[in-house]
Amino acid sequence: MEEKKVIIETGDGSSVEAKLVTFLMSEDQQKHYVVYTFGEAGPDEGDEIIYVSRIARNGDTLYVEEITDDSEWAEVQTLLKKIANA
């Protein structure tokens, strides 16, 4: 299976390439998320650190935003658990 990549713009305006893990959509289909990794090793052997960001739009431009709201983060964790248990 071919590895898909996404370009993530950082807060300082630079951009980095990341490996796409998956996309998620909230239960109400109003919010979209991207799950990605930079290939960093996690604390347990064989684990990789993953990142989740909200996809936002400014006109025709898509960008990612940090999830700072606890209830939104809980919803994202529920979506991830559904995938893990599928």
C-alpha positions as CSV (number, residue, x, y, z in Angstrom):
1,M,0.0,0.0,0.0
2,E,1.4,3.4,-1.0
3,E,2.2,5.8,1.8
4,K,0.2,9.0,1.5
5,K,1.8,12.3,2.6
6,V,0.4,15.7,3.7
7,I,2.1,19.0,4.0
8,I,1.6,20.6,7.4
9,E,2.2,24.4,7.7
10,T,3.7,25.3,11.1
11,G,3.0,28.4,13.1
12,D,6.2,30.1,11.9
13,G,5.1,29.8,8.2
14,S,7.4,26.9,7.3
15,S,6.0,23.6,6.1
16,V,6.9,20.0,6.9
17,E,5.9,16.7,5.2
18,A,4.0,14.1,7.3
19,K,2.7,10.7,6.7
20,L,-1.1,10.7,6.5
21,V,-2.8,8.2,8.9
22,T,-6.5,9.0,8.2
23,F,-9.1,11.6,8.1
24,L,-12.0,11.8,10.6
25,M,-15.4,13.6,10.6
26,S,-17.3,14.5,13.7
27,E,-20.6,12.8,14.4
28,D,-22.6,15.9,13.3
29,Q,-20.4,16.0,10.2
30,Q,-19.5,19.7,10.9
31,K,-15.8,19.2,11.8
32,H,-13.1,17.4,9.9
33,Y,-9.8,16.2,11.3
34,V,-6.5,14.9,9.9
35,V,-4.5,12.3,11.7
36,Y,-0.8,12.2,10.8
37,T,2.7,11.2,12.0
38,F,6.3,12.3,11.5
39,G,7.5,8.8,12.1
40,E,8.7,9.6,15.7
41,A,9.1,6.6,18.0
42,G,6.6,6.5,20.9
43,P,7.4,5.5,24.4
44,D,6.5,1.8,23.8
45,E,8.4,-0.3,21.3
46,G,6.7,-0.4,17.9
47,D,4.5,2.6,18.7
48,E,4.6,5.8,16.6
49,I,3.5,9.2,17.9
50,I,0.4,10.5,16.0
51,Y,-1.0,14.0,15.8
52,V,-4.6,15.1,15.3
53,S,-5.6,18.5,14.1
54,R,-8.9,20.1,13.1
55,I,-9.1,21.1,9.4
56,A,-10.2,24.7,8.9
57,R,-10.9,26.7,5.8
58,N,-10.1,30.3,5.0
59,G,-11.7,31.0,1.6
60,D,-10.2,28.4,-0.7
61,T,-7.3,27.6,1.6
62,L,-7.3,24.6,4.0
63,Y,-5.2,24.7,7.1
64,V,-4.9,22.8,10.4
65,E,-5.8,24.1,13.9
66,E,-4.8,22.7,17.2
67,I,-7.6,21.2,19.2
68,T,-7.7,23.1,22.5
69,D,-11.3,22.4,23.8
70,D,-11.5,19.4,26.1
71,S,-15.0,18.3,24.9
72,E,-13.9,18.4,21.3
73,W,-10.8,16.4,22.1
74,A,-13.0,13.9,24.0
75,E,-15.1,13.6,20.8
76,V,-12.0,13.0,18.7
77,Q,-10.8,10.3,21.1
78,T,-14.2,8.6,20.7
79,L,-13.8,8.7,16.9
80,L,-10.3,7.2,17.2
81,K,-11.5,4.4,19.5
82,K,-14.3,3.5,17.0
83,I,-11.6,3.0,14.3
84,A,-9.4,1.0,16.6
85,N,-12.2,-1.3,17.6
86,A,-13.5,-1.8,14.0
